[in-house]
Amino acid sequence: MLKTIIADGKTEYEALCGLAGRGAAPGADVESAVRGIIEDVRKEGDEAVIRYALRFDGPEAAPGGRIGTLTRADLKEAFESLDKGLADALLHAAENIRAYHKKQADALKGYEEKFVDDDGEDVVIGQVVRGLTRVGVYVPGGTAAYPSTVLMNVIPAKLAGVGEILMATPPRAGQGFPTDAAILGAAYIAGVDRVALAGGAQAVAAMAYGTSTIPRADKIVGPGNVYVATAKRLLYGVVDIDMIAGPSEILLIADESADAAFAAADLISQSEHDTDAASVLLTTDRTLAGKVNDQLTKQVEKLTRSETAREALSKNGLIIVCRSEDEMVSLADEIAPEHLEILTADPFALLSRIKNAGSVFLGPWTPEPVGDYYSGTNHVLPTGGTARFASPLGVYDFVKRMSYTSYTGAALQKAKDDIKALAEAEGLTAHAEAVGIRFKK
């Protein structure tokens, strides 16, 4: 089922280049349409959001000709309606996510430094860390609901000290609630302050510019379809964003100790997302490669999304038989995968050598879904090789840093000639005079 190649220093890189084209930039028609939606929302506010909602999502998207909104009380009602097993699972996952990310929050401290000489405290410099004022969290509609993504996006923002968290999600008919109860229940657990029942590029634009119903956000996070992703990309600069997520991907490093059935199941776990998902196995054991392919054929038939998984594995699945452990590590860093599983006899020994990965899963009892749902690590991860320079979503994404300085007259007297020399060298004489005027009397 997966194409198998033998590494020779060239063939494997050619094969990986083929995978790099997945999730290419949207066509000109998509970008043009999104630009039009953004401009209409900027000019018309709620009126444009409602018009596009009715066009794309039907009359239930704007009942009474208004954008629906929900409060904390509405979210609580949705949470209390959930099956106990699901409610408990969400609570336990939230507890783990909160515990993991609290360590990030504790590490984000400001600082102050004083330089003291014989005249007293001449200079004070420092940095203050502040949570953003308002964050917008986009939660997609469609056929699938992802309450875990609500937890992953909202909990770090709350720990960062964000003042208000607004969630935008399309309304859904026939749910008993205006949208999926599990999503609303997760929003209640995580701490969402209010919900706007709006979706698509128009909701993203509304959170970027602000409307009568939807307040302006400082940052927009959360996944979405190609129109949502394009809107986030075009609006970056008007508002901050988390990242532009591409198709999901998983990479396995496995030696002869790996269980072929486990490895196959883990490769399939990402392929069911969509047909552009990529699943790659690096191994030094040709026998394991064959067994994994056999297991893939057997296991994929049992899936509810077997057609999607089969197409993804066929298009974007790959097994590379490497010549050494060093080659597996080198290729893994070149790929810089969203998810990396290490199924070797000593996975922690390899972890210390990995530089580029979104999230790493160690050993046979840590399949990728553990991180997707439960362990506490964030599942909002860099894709498409961007783990070379990008990181998982965390508390640090919801704060900004502000520097401050205080000089006494004596301290400025010592520094003034240097400052004036630098300002004059750049031709900025007003900068030099702002310092010099203080010593003319």
Beta strands, then each sheet from edge to edge (+ up, - down):
strand 1: 3-6
strand 2: 68-70
strand 3: 111-117
strand 4: 120-131
strand 5: 134-138
strand 6: 164-168
strand 7: 194-197
strand 8: 219-221
strand 9: 240-241
strand 10: 249-254
strand 11: 278-283
strand 12: 317-321
strand 13: 339-343
strand 14: 359-362
strand 15: 399-407
sheet 1: 1+ 12+ 11+ 10+ 13+ 14+
sheet 2: 2+ 7- 6- 5- 8- 9-
sheet 3: 3+ 4- 15+
end
